[in-house]
Amino acid sequence: MKCVLLLVLIMGAMGIPAVAKAQMVIVVRHAERADAGATPGNSMTTSPDPQLSDAGKARAQKLALMLADAGVMAIYTTEYLRTKDTAAPLATKVGVTAEVVMARDADTLVAKIKSHKTGAVLVVGHSNTVPAIVKALGGSVVSVGDDEYDSLFFVAANGTTTRIRFRP
């Protein structure tokens, strides 16, 4: 309930009524990787496509709880397990099949996002793609650290961008 209230408050602050038909895009980085990702001293050579850690799985579940009533009508991930597994609990909860768009194909992703005129769209990306996606949607300049997994960026149809942080 707190998550739904938070989402309604954010939408209200952005000038979007909770029942608006305007599109809202929620962009998030994938949850924690099982191989510890880009932490200092880790060259990320253990696997090019690691699964989520236990903490990452917990974060994915929390994301699903937070966004269950947000009106998500489409979900986009990259081809990597960590993005698919981050989106999976929400996709199951809301009955939406996540669509894979190659991580390097930002133009196709943005076109697909913009084709949705109503409801909310969730995009699960990476620390190096989330800022570009937010900007391509007309949002603010944002940054995501290599060790940062707790930010959600809400980008309204008018480009207004709100960042919230969440912990499992």
TORKOL-4160 file (C-alpha; in steps of 0.2 Angstrom, whole numbers, padded with zeros to 4 digits, m for minus):
168
<pt num="1" X="0000" Y="0000" Z="0000"/>
<pt num="2" X="0014" Y="0012" Z="0004"/>
<pt num="3" X="0022" Y="0009" Z="m0013"/>
<pt num="4" X="0006" Y="0013" Z="m0022"/>
<pt num="5" X="0004" Y="0029" Z="m0012"/>
<pt num="6" X="0022" Y="0034" Z="m0016"/>
<pt num="7" X="0019" Y="0031" Z="m0034"/>
<pt num="8" X="0003" Y="0042" Z="m0034"/>
<pt num="9" X="0012" Y="0055" Z="m0024"/>
<pt num="10" X="0026" Y="0055" Z="m0037"/>
<pt num="11" X="0014" Y="0056" Z="m0051"/>
<pt num="12" X="0004" Y="0070" Z="m0043"/>
<pt num="13" X="0021" Y="0080" Z="m0040"/>
<pt num="14" X="0024" Y="0078" Z="m0059"/>
<pt num="15" X="0007" Y="0085" Z="m0063"/>
<pt num="16" X="0000" Y="0068" Z="m0069"/>
<pt num="17" X="m0016" Y="0063" Z="m0061"/>
<pt num="18" X="m0016" Y="0045" Z="m0055"/>
<pt num="19" X="m0029" Y="0040" Z="m0068"/>
<pt num="20" X="m0021" Y="0049" Z="m0082"/>
<pt num="21" X="m0019" Y="0042" Z="m0099"/>
<pt num="22" X="m0002" Y="0050" Z="m0101"/>
<pt num="23" X="0012" Y="0037" Z="m0102"/>
<pt num="24" X="0024" Y="0035" Z="m0088"/>
<pt num="25" X="0041" Y="0026" Z="m0091"/>
<pt num="26" X="0050" Y="0018" Z="m0076"/>
<pt num="27" X="0068" Y="0015" Z="m0079"/>
<pt num="28" X="0078" Y="0004" Z="m0067"/>
<pt num="29" X="0095" Y="m0004" Z="m0068"/>
<pt num="30" X="0095" Y="m0023" Z="m0066"/>
<pt num="31" X="0097" Y="m0030" Z="m0048"/>
<pt num="32" X="0113" Y="m0036" Z="m0040"/>
<pt num="33" X="0123" Y="m0049" Z="m0050"/>
<pt num="34" X="0128" Y="m0065" Z="m0042"/>
<pt num="35" X="0147" Y="m0062" Z="m0047"/>
<pt num="36" X="0147" Y="m0045" Z="m0038"/>
<pt num="37" X="0147" Y="m0035" Z="m0054"/>
<pt num="38" X="0159" Y="m0020" Z="m0056"/>
<pt num="39" X="0165" Y="m0019" Z="m0038"/>
<pt num="40" X="0183" Y="m0013" Z="m0035"/>
<pt num="41" X="0195" Y="m0028" Z="m0038"/>
<pt num="42" X="0182" Y="m0038" Z="m0049"/>
<pt num="43" X="0186" Y="m0038" Z="m0067"/>
<pt num="44" X="0169" Y="m0045" Z="m0071"/>
<pt num="45" X="0177" Y="m0059" Z="m0081"/>
<pt num="46" X="0169" Y="m0073" Z="m0071"/>
<pt num="47" X="0154" Y="m0073" Z="m0083"/>
<pt num="48" X="0147" Y="m0062" Z="m0097"/>
<pt num="49" X="0129" Y="m0066" Z="m0092"/>
<pt num="50" X="0128" Y="m0069" Z="m0073"/>
<pt num="51" X="0112" Y="m0073" Z="m0064"/>
<pt num="52" X="0106" Y="m0062" Z="m0049"/>
<pt num="53" X="0113" Y="m0064" Z="m0032"/>
<pt num="54" X="0101" Y="m0068" Z="m0017"/>
<pt num="55" X="0101" Y="m0049" Z="m0014"/>
<pt num="56" X="0096" Y="m0046" Z="m0032"/>
<pt num="57" X="0082" Y="m0058" Z="m0031"/>
<pt num="58" X="0075" Y="m0050" Z="m0016"/>
<pt num="59" X="0077" Y="m0033" Z="m0024"/>
<pt num="60" X="0067" Y="m0040" Z="m0040"/>
<pt num="61" X="0053" Y="m0046" Z="m0028"/>
<pt num="62" X="0053" Y="m0029" Z="m0020"/>
<pt num="63" X="0052" Y="m0020" Z="m0037"/>
<pt num="64" X="0037" Y="m0031" Z="m0041"/>
<pt num="65" X="0028" Y="m0027" Z="m0025"/>
<pt num="66" X="0031" Y="m0008" Z="m0028"/>
<pt num="67" X="0025" Y="m0008" Z="m0045"/>
<pt num="68" X="0011" Y="m0021" Z="m0045"/>
<pt num="69" X="m0002" Y="m0007" Z="m0045"/>
<pt num="70" X="0007" Y="0006" Z="m0056"/>
<pt num="71" X="m0002" Y="0001" Z="m0072"/>
<pt num="72" X="0013" Y="m0007" Z="m0081"/>
<pt num="73" X="0007" Y="m0012" Z="m0098"/>
<pt num="74" X="0024" Y="m0016" Z="m0106"/>
<pt num="75" X="0041" Y="m0022" Z="m0100"/>
<pt num="76" X="0057" Y="m0021" Z="m0109"/>
<pt num="77" X="0073" Y="m0029" Z="m0104"/>
<pt num="78" X="0090" Y="m0032" Z="m0113"/>
<pt num="79" X="0096" Y="m0050" Z="m0118"/>
<pt num="80" X="0105" Y="m0053" Z="m0102"/>
<pt num="81" X="0099" Y="m0064" Z="m0088"/>
<pt num="82" X="0101" Y="m0051" Z="m0075"/>
<pt num="83" X="0088" Y="m0039" Z="m0083"/>
<pt num="84" X="0076" Y="m0053" Z="m0087"/>
<pt num="85" X="0077" Y="m0059" Z="m0070"/>
<pt num="86" X="0075" Y="m0042" Z="m0062"/>
<pt num="87" X="0059" Y="m0039" Z="m0072"/>
<pt num="88" X="0052" Y="m0057" Z="m0071"/>
<pt num="89" X="0043" Y="m0056" Z="m0054"/>
<pt num="90" X="0033" Y="m0040" Z="m0060"/>
<pt num="91" X="0030" Y="m0047" Z="m0077"/>
<pt num="92" X="0022" Y="m0063" Z="m0068"/>
<pt num="93" X="0012" Y="m0052" Z="m0056"/>
<pt num="94" X="0004" Y="m0041" Z="m0069"/>
<pt num="95" X="0003" Y="m0053" Z="m0083"/>
<pt num="96" X="0014" Y="m0045" Z="m0095"/>
<pt num="97" X="0027" Y="m0054" Z="m0106"/>
<pt num="98" X="0043" Y="m0044" Z="m0105"/>
<pt num="99" X="0050" Y="m0040" Z="m0122"/>
<pt num="100" X="0069" Y="m0041" Z="m0126"/>
<pt num="101" X="0078" Y="m0027" Z="m0135"/>
<pt num="102" X="0096" Y="m0029" Z="m0138"/>
<pt num="103" X="0106" Y="m0018" Z="m0125"/>
<pt num="104" X="0115" Y="m0009" Z="m0140"/>
<pt num="105" X="0099" Y="m0005" Z="m0149"/>
<pt num="106" X="0093" Y="0010" Z="m0140"/>
<pt num="107" X="0085" Y="0018" Z="m0155"/>
<pt num="108" X="0073" Y="0003" Z="m0156"/>
<pt num="109" X="0070" Y="0003" Z="m0138"/>
<pt num="110" X="0065" Y="0021" Z="m0137"/>
<pt num="111" X="0054" Y="0019" Z="m0152"/>
<pt num="112" X="0045" Y="0004" Z="m0144"/>
<pt num="113" X="0043" Y="0014" Z="m0128"/>
<pt num="114" X="0036" Y="0029" Z="m0137"/>
<pt num="115" X="0023" Y="0018" Z="m0146"/>
<pt num="116" X="0014" Y="0016" Z="m0130"/>
<pt num="117" X="0002" Y="0031" Z="m0127"/>
<pt num="118" X="m0006" Y="0025" Z="m0111"/>
<pt num="119" X="m0001" Y="0017" Z="m0095"/>
<pt num="120" X="0016" Y="0014" Z="m0088"/>
<pt num="121" X="0031" Y="0005" Z="m0096"/>
<pt num="122" X="0045" Y="m0003" Z="m0086"/>
<pt num="123" X="0063" Y="m0003" Z="m0094"/>
<pt num="124" X="0076" Y="m0014" Z="m0085"/>
<pt num="125" X="0094" Y="m0008" Z="m0091"/>
<pt num="126" X="0112" Y="m0007" Z="m0086"/>
<pt num="127" X="0122" Y="0006" Z="m0077"/>
<pt num="128" X="0129" Y="0012" Z="m0094"/>
<pt num="129" X="0112" Y="0012" Z="m0103"/>
<pt num="130" X="0099" Y="0019" Z="m0090"/>
<pt num="131" X="0106" Y="0037" Z="m0092"/>
<pt num="132" X="0105" Y="0036" Z="m0111"/>
<pt num="133" X="0087" Y="0029" Z="m0110"/>
<pt num="134" X="0081" Y="0043" Z="m0098"/>
<pt num="135" X="0089" Y="0056" Z="m0109"/>
<pt num="136" X="0082" Y="0049" Z="m0125"/>
<pt num="137" X="0065" Y="0050" Z="m0117"/>
<pt num="138" X="0067" Y="0068" Z="m0115"/>
<pt num="139" X="0071" Y="0066" Z="m0096"/>
<pt num="140" X="0084" Y="0074" Z="m0085"/>
<pt num="141" X="0103" Y="0070" Z="m0086"/>
<pt num="142" X="0105" Y="0056" Z="m0073"/>
<pt num="143" X="0120" Y="0045" Z="m0068"/>
<pt num="144" X="0120" Y="0027" Z="m0061"/>
<pt num="145" X="0136" Y="0021" Z="m0052"/>
<pt num="146" X="0143" Y="0004" Z="m0056"/>
<pt num="147" X="0139" Y="m0002" Z="m0038"/>
<pt num="148" X="0121" Y="0007" Z="m0038"/>
<pt num="149" X="0106" Y="m0004" Z="m0039"/>
<pt num="150" X="0093" Y="0006" Z="m0029"/>
<pt num="151" X="0087" Y="0019" Z="m0041"/>
<pt num="152" X="0071" Y="0020" Z="m0051"/>
<pt num="153" X="0069" Y="0034" Z="m0063"/>
<pt num="154" X="0051" Y="0040" Z="m0067"/>
<pt num="155" X="0050" Y="0049" Z="m0084"/>
<pt num="156" X="0034" Y="0058" Z="m0087"/>
<pt num="157" X="0027" Y="0061" Z="m0105"/>
<pt num="158" X="0033" Y="0079" Z="m0103"/>
<pt num="159" X="0051" Y="0074" Z="m0098"/>
<pt num="160" X="0049" Y="0077" Z="m0080"/>
<pt num="161" X="0061" Y="0065" Z="m0071"/>
<pt num="162" X="0059" Y="0059" Z="m0053"/>
<pt num="163" X="0072" Y="0048" Z="m0045"/>
<pt num="164" X="0068" Y="0037" Z="m0030"/>
<pt num="165" X="0078" Y="0024" Z="m0021"/>
<pt num="166" X="0072" Y="0008" Z="m0014"/>
<pt num="167" X="0080" Y="m0006" Z="m0004"/>
<pt num="168" X="0073" Y="m0023" Z="m0002"/>
